[in-house]
Amino acid sequence: YHSKIMDDILSACLLRSSQKGVGDLLRGALEIILEFGILMSDLRSGQMQEYEAAGPLEDLFSAYRRKMVNLVSS
């Protein structure tokens, strides 16, 4: 559901083929943000402990940072 909504938003904003690269970067960043939200939800609900979330959180941050560096340099 979230992917379809993101596709609809990005398609409306970035219809030109020359902007496909930027659209892909934005889509990837939004997917990381959604994964972060799910991770935080798991922590809050008690499905995951803080020590278990440390690794995935670092991975998400690294991926997000790479996406933002690529987006800014585009």
Secondary structure as a PSIPRED ss2 file (coil, helix, strand):
# PSIPRED VFORMAT (PSIPRED V4.0)

   1 Y C   1.000  0.000  0.000
   2 H H   0.000  1.000  0.000
   3 S H   0.000  1.000  0.000
   4 K H   0.000  1.000  0.000
   5 I H   0.000  1.000  0.000
   6 M H   0.000  1.000  0.000
   7 D H   0.000  1.000  0.000
   8 D H   0.000  1.000  0.000
   9 I H   0.000  1.000  0.000
  10 L H   0.000  1.000  0.000
  11 S H   0.000  1.000  0.000
  12 A H   0.000  1.000  0.000
  13 C H   0.000  1.000  0.000
  14 L C   1.000  0.000  0.000
  15 L C   1.000  0.000  0.000
  16 R C   1.000  0.000  0.000
  17 S H   0.000  1.000  0.000
  18 S H   0.000  1.000  0.000
  19 Q H   0.000  1.000  0.000
  20 K H   0.000  1.000  0.000
  21 G H   0.000  1.000  0.000
  22 V H   0.000  1.000  0.000
  23 G H   0.000  1.000  0.000
  24 D H   0.000  1.000  0.000
  25 L H   0.000  1.000  0.000
  26 L H   0.000  1.000  0.000
  27 R H   0.000  1.000  0.000
  28 G H   0.000  1.000  0.000
  29 A H   0.000  1.000  0.000
  30 L H   0.000  1.000  0.000
  31 E H   0.000  1.000  0.000
  32 I H   0.000  1.000  0.000
  33 I H   0.000  1.000  0.000
  34 L H   0.000  1.000  0.000
  35 E H   0.000  1.000  0.000
  36 F H   0.000  1.000  0.000
  37 G H   0.000  1.000  0.000
  38 I H   0.000  1.000  0.000
  39 L H   0.000  1.000  0.000
  40 M H   0.000  1.000  0.000
  41 S H   0.000  1.000  0.000
  42 D H   0.000  1.000  0.000
  43 L H   0.000  1.000  0.000
  44 R H   0.000  1.000  0.000
  45 S H   0.000  1.000  0.000
  46 G C   1.000  0.000  0.000
  47 Q C   1.000  0.000  0.000
  48 M C   1.000  0.000  0.000
  49 Q C   1.000  0.000  0.000
  50 E H   0.000  1.000  0.000
  51 Y H   0.000  1.000  0.000
  52 E H   0.000  1.000  0.000
  53 A H   0.000  1.000  0.000
  54 A H   0.000  1.000  0.000
  55 G H   0.000  1.000  0.000
  56 P H   0.000  1.000  0.000
  57 L H   0.000  1.000  0.000
  58 E H   0.000  1.000  0.000
  59 D H   0.000  1.000  0.000
  60 L H   0.000  1.000  0.000
  61 F H   0.000  1.000  0.000
  62 S H   0.000  1.000  0.000
  63 A H   0.000  1.000  0.000
  64 Y H   0.000  1.000  0.000
  65 R H   0.000  1.000  0.000
  66 R H   0.000  1.000  0.000
  67 K H   0.000  1.000  0.000
  68 M H   0.000  1.000  0.000
  69 V H   0.000  1.000  0.000
  70 N H   0.000  1.000  0.000
  71 L H   0.000  1.000  0.000
  72 V H   0.000  1.000  0.000
  73 S H   0.000  1.000  0.000
  74 S C   1.000  0.000  0.000
